[in-house]
Amino acid sequence: MISIKLILMLAVLVAGALGGALPLHAAGEVRTGRFLGWGNALAAGVLLGAGLIHMLPDADSAWRALGIEYPMAFLLATCAFVLMLLFEHVLLPDSAHQAMHAPSDDRFAHMDAHTHAHGGFEAYAVLTALSIHSFLAGAALGARAGLAGTLVIFAAIMAHKSTAGFALGVSLVRSGLSRQRAWGMLTIFAVSTPFGIVAGTALGETLQGDAQQVAQAVLLALGAGTFAYVATLDILRDELVAPGGRWSKWLMVCAGTGLMALLALWV
């Protein structure tokens, strides 16, 4: 199982790096369009379904197996959602929202007007916010014991990792930071999920008995709340603001959640 997680970790690393490298390599040429919007909407559906249909029920079952009747899984998922709200919408400066929370068709609009405007602080803020939920998602994957459940979380992470890297890459281009520093920050983001996977796996392998089950239940619940947050306030809030294509995007969300619901018949 550890060897499989190493392969998944490498795939996530590549997806995050490629997503962020695209804006850095072609800042003046890359244009987003309806396909990116559809892809984001599908990713949102996958994340929402994976979090609420797979991870949260599994976390709740784990807590109940430990004899705890209080809805601890739902509390932890809610805490993760609220904390991500703090990191990305309260602590994040207004300027960073323009790169991180813009409709996909507008990610490059007026880029030159904002370049160098904030001395890179915007990019650091975006890096911090994206890396936190990437780490939590990776930890949830690492803590998962079964192969089928691990692959469900992996699919959800892969659905969003490249687009999150793309958002960071846009912010790095706009910040006016040196290429060396920009690539260094992109590297930090790319390894945040693998580090989470390592941390979650280490906890699962080190702890035994009830302690292991508690760790898995905590990480699954936190991951579920993070996935729900990313799907709604990171992706859909932005995608559905853009004029046109709302029906098609909604259908893509349905396709993503439907896929996760279908998988629940076997996983």
C-alpha positions in Angstrom: 0.0 0.0 0.0 2.9 2.4 0.8 4.3 1.8 -2.7 1.0 2.7 -4.3 0.8 5.9 -2.3 4.3 6.8 -3.5 3.0 6.5 -7.1 0.0 8.6 -6.3 2.1 11.2 -4.5 4.3 11.5 -7.6 1.3 12.0 -9.8 -0.1 14.7 -7.6 3.3 16.4 -7.5 3.5 16.5 -11.3 -0.1 17.8 -11.7 0.5 20.7 -9.3 3.8 21.6 -10.9 2.4 21.5 -14.5 -0.6 23.6 -13.5 1.5 26.3 -12.0 4.2 26.2 -14.7 1.7 27.0 -17.5 1.2 30.7 -16.6 4.9 31.1 -15.8 5.9 29.9 -19.2 3.2 31.6 -21.2 1.9 34.6 -19.3 1.2 36.6 -22.4 -0.2 33.7 -24.5 -2.4 31.5 -22.3 -6.1 32.1 -22.6 -8.7 30.3 -20.6 -12.1 29.5 -22.0 -15.2 27.3 -21.6 -13.2 24.1 -21.4 -11.4 25.3 -18.3 -14.7 26.4 -16.8 -16.2 23.0 -17.5 -13.2 21.2 -16.1 -13.4 23.3 -12.9 -17.1 22.6 -12.5 -16.5 18.8 -13.0 -13.7 19.0 -10.4 -16.0 20.8 -8.0 -18.6 18.0 -8.3 -15.9 15.3 -7.8 -14.6 17.1 -4.7 -18.0 17.7 -3.2 -19.0 14.1 -3.8 -15.8 12.6 -2.5 -16.0 14.8 0.7 -19.7 14.3 1.5 -20.5 10.9 0.1 -17.3 9.0 0.9 -15.0 10.7 3.4 -17.5 12.3 5.8 -19.6 9.1 6.3 -16.4 7.0 6.7 -15.1 9.5 9.4 -18.5 9.4 11.2 -18.5 5.5 11.2 -14.9 5.6 12.6 -16.0 7.8 15.5 -19.0 5.7 16.2 -16.9 2.6 16.2 -14.9 4.2 18.9 -18.0 4.6 21.0 -18.4 8.4 20.5 -22.0 9.2 19.7 -21.4 13.0 19.4 -21.3 14.0 15.6 -17.5 14.6 15.9 -16.9 14.1 12.2 -19.4 16.8 11.2 -17.9 19.1 13.8 -14.4 18.7 12.5 -15.5 19.1 8.9 -17.3 22.3 9.8 -14.2 23.5 11.6 -12.1 22.8 8.5 -14.6 24.7 6.4 -14.6 27.7 8.7 -10.8 27.8 9.1 -10.3 27.7 5.3 -12.8 30.6 5.2 -10.5 32.5 7.6 -7.3 31.7 5.7 -8.7 32.5 2.2 -11.3 35.3 2.8 -10.5 37.0 6.0 -6.7 36.9 6.3 -6.1 37.0 2.5 -5.6 40.6 1.3 -8.1 42.1 -1.1 -5.5 42.2 -3.9 -4.9 38.4 -3.7 -8.6 37.7 -4.4 -8.2 39.2 -7.9 -5.9 36.3 -8.8 -7.4 33.5 -6.7 -11.1 34.2 -6.9 -11.8 35.5 -10.4 -13.9 33.8 -13.1 -11.7 31.6 -15.3 -12.3 33.8 -18.3 -10.9 36.8 -16.5 -7.8 35.3 -14.8 -5.5 37.1 -17.1 -7.5 40.3 -17.6 -5.7 43.5 -16.7 -2.7 41.4 -15.5 -0.2 44.0 -16.5 -1.9 46.8 -14.6 -1.4 44.9 -11.3 2.1 43.6 -12.0 4.6 44.7 -9.2 1.7 46.4 -7.5 2.0 44.5 -4.2 5.6 43.5 -4.0 4.8 39.8 -4.1 2.7 39.8 -0.9 -0.4 38.8 -2.9 1.5 35.7 -4.2 2.7 34.7 -0.7 -0.9 34.9 0.6 -2.2 32.8 -2.2 0.6 30.3 -1.7 -0.2 30.0 2.0 -3.9 29.5 1.5 -3.6 26.9 -1.3 -0.8 25.0 0.5 -2.9 24.6 3.6 -5.8 22.9 2.0 -3.5 20.9 -0.3 -1.7 19.6 2.8 -4.9 18.6 4.6 -6.2 16.8 1.5 -2.9 14.9 1.2 -3.0 14.0 4.9 -6.5 12.6 4.4 -5.3 10.5 1.5 -2.2 9.3 3.5 -4.4 8.3 6.4 -6.7 6.2 4.3 -6.2 2.5 4.8 -8.1 0.8 1.9 -7.0 1.0 -1.7 -10.5 1.9 -3.1 -11.1 4.7 -0.6 -7.5 6.0 -1.3 -8.2 6.1 -5.0 -11.4 8.1 -4.5 -9.5 10.8 -2.6 -6.7 10.7 -5.1 -9.2 11.3 -7.9 -10.7 14.3 -6.1 -7.2 15.8 -5.4 -6.1 15.3 -9.0 -9.3 17.0 -10.2 -8.3 20.2 -8.5 -4.5 20.2 -8.1 -3.6 21.5 -11.5 -6.2 24.3 -11.5 -5.1 25.4 -8.0 -1.5 25.4 -9.4 -2.8 27.5 -12.3 -4.3 30.1 -9.9 -1.0 30.3 -8.1 0.9 30.6 -11.3 -1.3 33.6 -12.4 -0.6 35.2 -9.0 3.1 34.7 -9.4 3.1 36.2 -12.8 1.2 39.3 -11.6 3.4 39.7 -8.5 6.5 40.6 -10.5 8.7 38.3 -8.4 11.9 37.0 -10.0 11.6 33.7 -11.9 13.8 32.0 -9.4 11.6 32.9 -6.5 8.5 32.2 -8.4 9.6 28.7 -9.3 10.6 28.2 -5.6 7.2 29.1 -4.5 5.6 26.9 -7.1 7.7 24.1 -5.8 6.5 24.6 -2.2 2.9 24.4 -3.5 3.6 21.3 -5.6 5.1 19.4 -2.6 2.4 20.5 -0.1 0.1 17.6 -1.0 2.9 15.0 -1.1 4.0 16.2 2.3 0.5 15.8 3.6 0.4 12.3 2.2 3.7 11.4 3.9 2.4 12.9 7.2 -0.9 11.0 7.0 0.8 7.8 6.1 3.3 8.2 8.9 0.5 8.6 11.4 -1.3 5.6 10.1 1.8 3.4 10.2 3.1 4.7 13.6 -0.1 4.7 15.6 -1.9 1.5 16.6 -5.3 0.5 17.8 -7.7 3.3 18.8 -5.1 6.0 18.3 -4.7 5.0 14.7 -8.5 5.0 14.2 -8.8 8.5 15.8 -6.1 9.9 13.6 -7.8 8.5 10.5 -11.2 9.8 11.6 -9.8 13.3 12.3 -8.0 13.6 9.0 -10.9 12.2 6.9 -13.3 14.7 8.6 -10.9 17.6 8.1 -10.3 16.5 4.5 -14.1 16.3 3.9 -14.6 19.9 5.1 -11.7 21.1 3.0 -13.1 19.4 -0.1 -16.5 20.9 0.5 -14.9 24.4 0.9 -12.8 24.1 -2.2 -15.7 22.9 -4.3 -18.1 25.7 -3.2 -16.1 28.8 -2.3 -12.9 28.1 -4.3 -14.5 26.9 -7.5 -18.2 27.3 -7.9 -18.5 30.7 -6.4 -16.2 32.0 -9.1 -17.2 29.9 -12.0 -21.0 30.7 -11.7 -20.3 34.4 -11.5 -19.0 34.4 -15.1 -21.8 35.2 -17.6 -22.9 32.4 -19.9 -22.5 28.6 -19.6 -24.1 28.3 -16.1 -26.3 25.4 -17.2 -23.4 23.5 -18.7 -21.3 24.1 -15.7 -24.1 23.0 -13.4 -24.4 19.8 -15.5 -20.7 19.2 -15.1 -21.1 19.5 -11.3 -23.9 17.0 -11.5 -21.6 14.6 -13.5 -18.9 14.9 -10.9 -21.1 14.3 -7.9 -23.0 11.5 -9.8 -19.7 9.8 -10.5 -18.8 9.8 -6.8 -22.3 8.6 -5.9 -22.0 5.7 -8.4 -18.6 4.7 -6.9 -20.3 4.6 -3.5 -22.1 1.4 -4.6 -18.8 -0.4 -4.5 -16.4 1.7 -2.4 
